[in-house]
């Protein structure tokens, strides 16, 4: 049996609160980026962006963001979130012990 700190310990509670505060902040920032790219670039700013084309394809940039760009950005944001959370888990000592 290991000696684990009590959840009632104020220091443990403060670290727990800080961990979740930073986790929520990361999610808020990443979801904001996703919203701006998908809704902003793909819908609201589609017409002005259509003045530009995706190099090598001729597709209007606003159309590309609406159809594929926001999906690519979402996948990249998933990898960014994994990296941020792995670093946060190591910092707070709650990582799963696997090799990252």
N, C-alpha and C positions, 0 to 999 in steps of 0.2 A: 504494500500500500504506500502510495506516495503522499508526501506532505504538500497539499495544494492549498493555496490561499483561499480564505473564505470570501464568498461573494458579498458578505456584509461588511467587509473591510473597506473603509472609505477610499483608500488608495486604489484598490482593485476596481471599485465602482467608478472612480474618476478615469482610470485607464480604459475601462469598458465604454464609458460615455464618449471619451475622446476618439476611440476606435470607430464607433458608429457615426460620430459627427463627421469624421473625415471620409468614411465610406459614403455617406449621404451626399457630402459635398462633391466627391468624385462623380457619383451618379448624376447629380444635378448638372454639373458642367458638361458631361458627356451627352446627356439627353438634350441639353440646350444646343450643343453643336449639331446633333442629329436633327433636331427640329429646324434649325436655321437652314441646314443643307436640304432637307427633304421638303419642308413646307415653303421656306423662303426662296431658295434657288429653284426648286422644281415647280412652284405654283406662283408665288407672288412676283418673283423677279424673272419669270420665264421669258417674257417678251423682251426685256432689255438684254438678257443673256443670249437670246436667239440671234442677236447681231453678230455674235462670235460663233465660230465653228470649232468642233473638236479636231485637232490636227490629224491629218491623214484619213479622215472619214467623211468630212463634209456635213456631219450632223450638227444641227444647231445646238449650242451649249445648253440652253434652257430645256430643250427636249431631252438631251442626254442626261441631265441631272434628274429630270422627272422619271425617266425610264430605268436608268442604270446607275447613275452617279450616287444617288442617295443610298442605294443598296451597297455599293462598294464602300462608301463612307461608314455605313453601319457595321459592316464586317470588320473594317479597320478599328472602329471604336470598341468592338468586342475584344480584340487583341490588346488594345491599349488598356481597357479595364482589367483584363487578366493580369497584365504586367503591373499595373498600379496596385491591385489587390494582393498579389504575391509579395510585393515590396512592403506593403502595409502589414500583412500577416507576419512577415519576418521581423519587422520593427517591433511589433507588439507581442511577439513570441507565440503566435497562434497558428503558425504555418503547419502544414500537414506532414512536413518532414521529407517530402519527395524532392527529387532533383528538378530544378526549374531551368 
